[in-house]
Amino acid sequence: MGSLFPVQETGSLPKAPWLIAYLRGRKFEQSDFDHLSKWSKITGFEGAKEAKSILSLAKTPETEERIRQLASLFGIRFLESAGLEYVYDGEANRIEMYEHPVRNSHGFAFYGHVKSFDNRYYRKAACVRKVGFREPYHLKEFDFVKQHAKRKIKVPITGPYTIAEWSFNEYYQKQLAKKYPDPRQLKFEAKREFVLDIAREIIRPNLQALVEAGAEWIQIDEPALTTKPAEVPFFVEAFNECTGGIQCKFSVHVCYSDYSLLYPHVLELKNCSQLALEFANRDYGKREAYDQLKLLKEYGDDREIGLGVADVHIDEVESPILVRDRIQYATKILGDPGKIYVNPDCGLRTRSWDVAYAKLCNIVKGAELARQSMT
């Protein structure tokens, strides 16, 4: 397996200010160039000079594609230089975890913006016809990451349940209205069919394209999973539909949840090697949140755990000693340190670059302290 407590990314990073300025056509400020210079020195990002030259050029399809590639390379080097063992590009060119897959699939129409968290918004869509596959919307970014990453790669993608939960379900409710006259049953069955169709028609062909291109580990992100506990079985069924028979390591990332709601249903996941979970957000000094790991022992769930050890909603940076203590506490509960991977609770896109980097570096240092304590 390699070293104990490998550190992995869990998804998004902030968007580089120079990328935002370029894409929005905003006048470049000195702070944009300062950001490039500062972080190039810290991370070893080799594209700063080229990025600066492109920022002075007229916007064309070619320059836009190249600046997007450089933003991806910047994300890769940012994670690598922090010391992570499993990296991606911080989702540098995804609009947002929901909007990106919806925009690149058939069957949806956008209705407007709604608030998510931390004063962030996303464009919510309605399913207006049967969903369908348009193109492998993560393939180009994966090919680029594979060419340039110096560490192992894990690809995060948004899962079928979350896409369905964050959308209005117009089409499937209309289709099943005659079959299920009771409104509550109609809503329930239409939701199940919606989730399963996304799994079969959108997620599975995207997974197949990634694996054919060389992806070895794919993380399915399901932040909405436990918002409606009765529907957790929909997710399990959909996960098995979209991953069945595909030779790849698959994991599931679920954040900000009562994980008891996942059991016993998640025991039926047939091709899932790891559950990446959030804990630091609810750790008030006595490791209360980490006690939920006892669920795995209780249900005989011997999968790996992606252990959230840094809260992504606060600027306070966890010390390496605190990270070590959280890992040690989890190890005592699970009994097998070889099952534990270490990560932030979730993506770090809502933090500043300085805070995100400091948190990641301290996670790496804390994991090393935990390794040393095992010898």
Beta strands, then each sheet from edge to edge (+ up, - down):
strand 1: 86-87
strand 2: 105-115
strand 3: 121-133
strand 4: 152-153
strand 5: 155-158
strand 6: 168-169
strand 7: 217-221
strand 8: 249-254
strand 9: 274-277
strand 10: 304-308
strand 11: 340-343
sheet 1: 1+ 4+
sheet 2: 2+ 3- 6-
sheet 3: 5+ 7+ 8+ 9+ 10+ 11+
end
